[in-house]
Amino acid sequence: MSDFIDSFKDNFNKVLEHLKSEINNLRIGRATPSLVENIKVDSYGTPTPLMHLAGISVTDPKTIQIQPWDKNLLKEIEKGLQQADLGTSPLVKESFIIISLPSMTEESRKEVIKKLSVKLEEARISIRNNREKIKEQVNQLAKDKGISEDDKFRRLEELDELVKAYNKKIKDIGEQKEKEIMTV
């Protein structure tokens, strides 16, 4: 693969990293801190991710405990969790919040898979958009006589191979996550 095409791998890797962070927030039947850590909470007028305001721990496979570092934010954190639509209500106890996740039904698993499909499609669209930008650059280089026609076609071929490889990675990530979701 040419250095020219290699120089764009970073953009494709960023798409994969974003996809992974997005699907980590999908509920898969067991409690994980990633379900709540990016929920925005109004902290003294500023929307702030929950992970910057509280300690988040998993006490058992169905329970998340949130311990705010500033007790004055307890109500704001509760409000943010309620707006996050987790499928459960947060329970406030003295100086911490408990979220008990209900077991996932077949229907709720299918809903999560639909959300997963949307995220996978967004990643594929980002890959396509990156491909189009690179294609335009290659075509412009050829038009400006910066590269020969043979180089142009070789680079476009390499680009297509790279896009295929990343689309396969997206598909694999999706299949693995779907398997996790459907496992009872």
C-alpha positions in Angstrom: 0.0 0.0 0.0 1.4 3.4 -0.9 2.4 6.0 1.6 -0.3 8.3 0.1 -3.1 5.9 1.1 -1.4 5.0 4.4 -1.5 8.6 5.4 -5.3 8.4 5.5 -5.5 5.3 7.7 -5.8 7.6 10.7 -9.1 9.0 9.5 -10.5 5.5 9.1 -9.2 4.4 12.5 -10.9 7.4 14.1 -14.2 6.2 12.6 -13.7 2.7 14.1 -12.8 4.2 17.5 -15.9 6.4 17.5 -18.0 3.4 16.6 -16.6 1.4 19.4 -17.2 4.1 21.9 -20.8 4.5 20.6 -21.7 0.9 20.9 -20.1 0.6 24.3 -23.0 2.8 25.5 -25.6 0.3 24.2 -27.2 -1.7 27.0 -26.4 -5.4 26.6 -28.1 -6.9 29.6 -25.5 -6.4 32.2 -24.4 -3.3 34.1 -21.3 -1.5 32.9 -20.0 2.0 33.8 -20.0 2.9 30.1 -23.8 2.9 30.1 -23.9 6.1 32.2 -20.4 7.7 32.1 -21.1 10.0 29.2 -24.6 11.1 30.3 -24.7 14.9 30.4 -25.5 16.4 33.8 -26.1 20.1 34.4 -23.2 21.0 36.7 -23.6 24.6 37.9 -24.9 25.6 34.5 -22.5 23.6 32.4 -23.4 20.2 30.8 -20.8 17.8 32.0 -20.3 14.1 31.4 -21.2 12.1 34.5 -17.8 10.5 34.7 -16.3 13.9 35.5 -18.7 14.4 38.4 -18.9 11.1 40.2 -17.4 7.7 40.9 -19.2 5.0 38.9 -19.1 1.4 40.0 -20.8 -1.9 39.3 -21.9 -3.6 42.4 -23.4 -6.7 40.7 -24.4 -7.6 37.1 -27.6 -5.6 37.3 -26.7 -2.7 39.5 -24.7 0.5 39.0 -23.8 2.8 41.9 -23.0 6.4 41.4 -21.2 8.3 44.1 -21.1 12.1 43.3 -17.9 13.9 44.5 -20.0 17.0 45.2 -23.1 16.1 47.2 -24.9 19.3 45.9 -25.1 17.7 42.5 -27.1 14.7 43.6 -30.4 16.0 42.3 -28.9 17.2 39.0 -27.3 13.8 38.5 -30.7 12.1 39.2 -32.4 14.4 36.7 -29.7 13.7 34.0 -30.2 9.9 34.6 -33.9 10.2 34.3 -33.6 12.1 31.0 -31.1 9.5 29.6 -33.9 7.0 29.1 -32.1 4.0 30.6 -35.3 2.0 31.0 -35.2 2.3 34.8 -35.5 5.0 37.4 -32.5 6.0 39.5 -32.9 5.4 43.3 -31.3 8.1 45.5 -29.9 6.9 48.9 -28.3 9.4 51.2 -25.2 10.4 49.3 -25.3 8.1 46.3 -27.5 6.9 43.5 -28.4 3.3 42.6 -29.5 2.2 39.1 -31.0 -1.3 39.0 -31.3 -2.5 35.4 -34.2 -4.8 34.6 -33.6 -8.0 32.7 -33.7 -7.5 29.0 -36.7 -9.0 27.1 -36.5 -10.3 23.6 -38.2 -7.1 22.5 -35.7 -4.8 24.2 -32.8 -6.8 22.8 -34.2 -6.3 19.3 -34.5 -2.5 20.0 -30.9 -2.4 21.0 -29.9 -4.3 17.8 -31.8 -1.6 15.8 -29.8 1.1 17.5 -26.6 -0.9 16.8 -27.6 -1.1 13.1 -28.0 2.7 13.0 -24.5 3.2 14.6 -23.0 0.7 12.1 -24.5 2.4 9.2 -23.3 5.8 10.4 -19.7 4.3 10.5 -20.1 3.0 7.0 -21.2 6.4 5.8 -18.2 8.1 7.5 -15.9 5.6 5.7 -17.6 6.3 2.4 -17.3 10.1 3.0 -13.6 9.7 3.7 -13.2 7.6 0.6 -14.8 10.3 -1.6 -12.5 13.0 -0.2 -9.5 10.9 -0.9 -10.8 10.0 -4.4 -11.2 13.7 -5.1 -7.6 14.4 -4.0 -6.3 11.6 -6.2 -8.3 12.8 -9.2 -7.1 16.4 -8.6 -3.5 15.3 -8.4 -3.9 13.4 -11.7 -5.6 16.4 -13.3 -2.8 18.7 -12.2 -0.3 16.3 -13.6 1.1 15.6 -10.1 0.8 11.8 -10.7 0.5 9.7 -13.9 -2.7 8.0 -14.9 -1.3 4.6 -13.9 -0.5 6.0 -10.4 -4.0 7.4 -10.2 -5.6 4.0 -10.9 -3.2 2.2 -8.6 -4.0 4.6 -5.7 -7.7 4.3 -6.4 -7.4 0.5 -6.3 -5.5 0.6 -3.0 -8.1 3.0 -1.6 -10.9 0.5 -2.5 -9.0 -2.3 -0.8 -8.6 -0.2 2.3 -12.3 0.7 2.3 -13.2 -3.0 2.0 -11.0 -3.9 4.9 -12.5 -1.2 7.1 -16.0 -2.1 6.1 -15.2 -5.7 7.1 -13.9 -4.5 10.5 -17.2 -2.6 11.0 -19.2 -5.7 10.1 -17.1 -7.9 12.5 -17.6 -5.4 15.3 -21.3 -5.4 14.6 -21.6 -9.1 14.6 -19.7 -9.5 17.8 -21.8 -6.9 19.5 -25.0 -8.4 18.2 -23.9 -11.8 19.6 -23.3 -10.1 23.0 -26.7 -8.5 23.0 -28.6 -11.6 22.1 -26.8 -13.7 24.7 -29.1 -14.2 27.7 
